[in-house]
Amino acid sequence: MSVPKLETVVITLFKNGVAEIAFNRPKRYNALSPQSYKDWLHALKWAADTNDVKVAVLTGRGKLYTSGQELVLPDPDKKEMQRRRDTTRAVVSAMIQFPKILIGAVNGPSIGFGTTTLALCDVVYAVPEATFTTPFMKLGFCAEGCSSLLFPRIMGPSKANEMLLLGRTFTAQEMVDCGLVSRLIGSDGFRDKVLAIADQAAQFSVSAVRTTKRLIRGIDVELLEKVNGEEMHALGERMESAESIESIRQFIEAGKKKKAKL
């Protein structure tokens, strides 16, 4: 069958029914551009609708899982900005509604949207060297990816607030301790070991998985979609605020100065 060829995401479909969806901008630290969100959405929809896919693994190529949203100044075209927010909202919705087993395989540091959406995976594994950050307050942003609901529920209010409000970087072991990551797997052979776990899961009844996922998450689906919408609306307002634009401008200028010194 035909596997989509995408610009920023690479999909590998194995004969056992495991589909690996990998962020594939290693030279850009897997930063999420507008095209990345479109490709991510396309990959999720394809995996959800394709009968040959039984399990999906979300991971990154290179040293990082993802460095989060690629920081650029807002597009003056309001309609374009709304289209981008709609795509981001649709990515979160696709993860909320994903009918098959979705495994997060964090191969390195995870920042921003990459971190928040891990709470929407069914299981998350990470290398011991991985770190997890949501630098929203530094950029004048706000919580997204349903993290405003799921992080306090999973991590506990204090630790969730330490991440979402204080922007503290958590180690992989801390994320295991608070329940967002299932367990750590050594970086040597990490990909193969996660794919082996996915292979075992691919042997299960797809209908049994679908039913059990509905029982686990079904009661929350409507709430999660509501939270997703509220977060995206608030994020749109925050990203267009003067303080957020200035924070992004300073970040970009600092990056240029750093490159000039190299």
N, C-alpha and C positions, 0 to 999 in steps of 0.2 A: 504494500500500500504506500501511498505518497505521504512522506513526512514533510511538513512545511519547512522551507528554507527562509530564515528570518535574518534581519540585519544585525541585531544586537543580542539575540538569544539563539543558542544552538540546541536542537532537539535530537536526542538519540533514542531510537526505539529498538529495544532488544527483543529477541524472539520469544522470551518468556513473558512478555506483556508489560515489562517495566519501561517507562518513558522517563528519560532524564532530561530535565529542562534546566539549562545552564546559562546564567548571565555571561555574555561573551564579549566584554570590552576590557580585557585585562590591562591594556596600556592606559586606560582611563579609570582603573580601579573599579571596573564594573559600575560606574556611575550611571544613574537612571536618567536618561534623556527622554524627551517626549516620545521618540521612536521606541525607546526601551519599554515604556509602559504599553504602547500599542502591541509590541512583539510579545510581551509577557501575557497580555490579555488574549492574544491570538493563540498562544501556546496552551494556556489553561483551557480555553474553549475547545480547542482541538483534542486535547487529552481527555476532557470530560465526555466528548461526543463520539470518540473513536472506540469501537468495540474491542479492537486489538490491544488497547491500553487498559491495564488492570491496576497498576500502581504508578504514581508519578513521584519523581524525586526532584526537588528544587535545590539547585546548588550554584556555585560560581566557578569560573575558570580563572586561573592565576592565583595570586596570593590573598585576595579578598573575596569574601562572599559578595558584598556590594557596599560601596561607599555612600549609598543613598542618593537622594535627588541631586542631579547635576545643577549646581547653583549658577543661575544666570539672572539678569535683571528681567522683571516681568515684561512680556510682550505688550506693546501698547494696544494691540488689537484685542479688545475685550472678548469678542466672540471666540477668538483662538484660545485665550486663557480659559474660557468656560469649557471649550472642547477638551482641553487637556485635563481639567478637573473631572470632567465626566468620564474620561478614560481611566483616570486613577481610581475613581469611585467604582467603575466597572471591574477593575482588577480585584479590588477588595471583595466586591460582590461575588465574583467568580470563585474566589477562595472560600467565601462563606458557603456557597452552594455546591462546591466541588463534591461529586458523588462517590469518588473513589478514594483510596488511601493516598494521602498527600504527605510526603516525608520532606522535612527541611534538613538539608545536609550542609551545615555551616563550615566551610573549608578555611575560613579566615575571618578577620574583622568584619563586623556587620554594623552598619550605621543607618540611622533614620528609618525610612520606610522598609528597608530590608529587615530591620530588627522588629518593628511593630507587627509586621505581617506574619512573623514566625508563630505568633500566638494563634493564627488561623490554620496552621498545619496540624495534622493529626499527631505526628511524632516529630521531634527535633533532635538531631544528633549534631555534635560539634567536635572540632579538634580542640585539644587542650589549650592551644595558643590563641584561640578565637577571643575576641572582645566584642562587647555589645554596647552601643551608644545611641542615644536619641538627643542630639544637640538642638532641640527645638527652641528653647528659651534664648539661646545665644543668637539665633537667627530671627527671633520674633515670630516664630511659627506657633503651632499648637499640635496637640496629639492627633494622630490619624491611624489608619489601619485597624480601627476598633480597639486601639490600645487604651483609650480612656475607660473602657469597660473591662477588657480582658486582663490588662496588666494588674490592676488592683485585685482582681479575682484570683489570678494565678500566683502572683508574687507576694500578695499582701499589700495593704495601702501604703505603708511606710516605704518599703523598697520600691514600689511602683512610682511613688512620688519622688523618690531620690533619683530615679532614672528620668521620668518625664518632666519634672519641675526643676531639679537641680542639675540634670545633665551628666550625672556621674557615669563613668564607664565601668561596666561590670565585667568581671572575668568569666570565662566559660564555667569554671567550677561554681562560682556564685549563682550562675543561671541554672545549673543543675540543682543546687541547694534550694533555690526558691521555686523550682518546679517547671520552669519554662523549657529547659533542655532536659531530655530524658537521660542521656548519659554521654560521656566523652569517649571518643574513639581516636586512637593515636593517628597522627598525621601521616605516618608511613603506611600506605595502603588504605587510607581513609575512604577514598571513592569506592574501591573494590569491596570493602567491608560493608559499606552502606548499601551498595547494589546487591550484595549477597542477602542482606536482610530484606530488601525489597523483593528479591527473587522468591524468598520463602512466603512473603505476603501475597505474591502474585498467584500462588497455588490455591488460595482461598476462594470460596464462592463469591463472585462479584455481587450477586443479589443479597447474600448474607451481609457483606460489607456495607452495601448501600442501606439495608434495613437498619443495621446497627448504628451507622453514622446518623441516620435520621432520628433514631431514638436518643443518641447522645446529644446531638446539636439541634434537633428539630424544635424544641421548646424555645430556643434562643434565636432562631433564624430571623424572625420578624424584628426582634429587638436589635440584633446585630446590624441589620439593614438600616434601621432607623438611626442607630449610632453612626454608621458609616455616612449617611446623608448629612447628619448634623456636623460631623467632623469636617467633611469636605466643604460645607458651606462656610464654617468658621475659618478653615484653612485658607479659602479663597480671600476672605476679608483680611486675614493676617498678612498674607503674601503681598497684598496691594497696599498695606499700610506704610506710611513714611518711615517708621522705625525699622521695619523689616527690610525695605528696599535699601536703606542706609547700611544695615548689617551685611546684606549681600554684597553691596558695593565695596565695603571695606574688606570683606573676604576675598573678593576678586582681585582687588588692588594688592592685598598681601600676597596672593598667589603669584601675581606678575612680578613683584619685587623679589620673591623667593627664586623664581626662575631666572631672573636677571643676574642673580648672584652665583648661579651654578655655572 
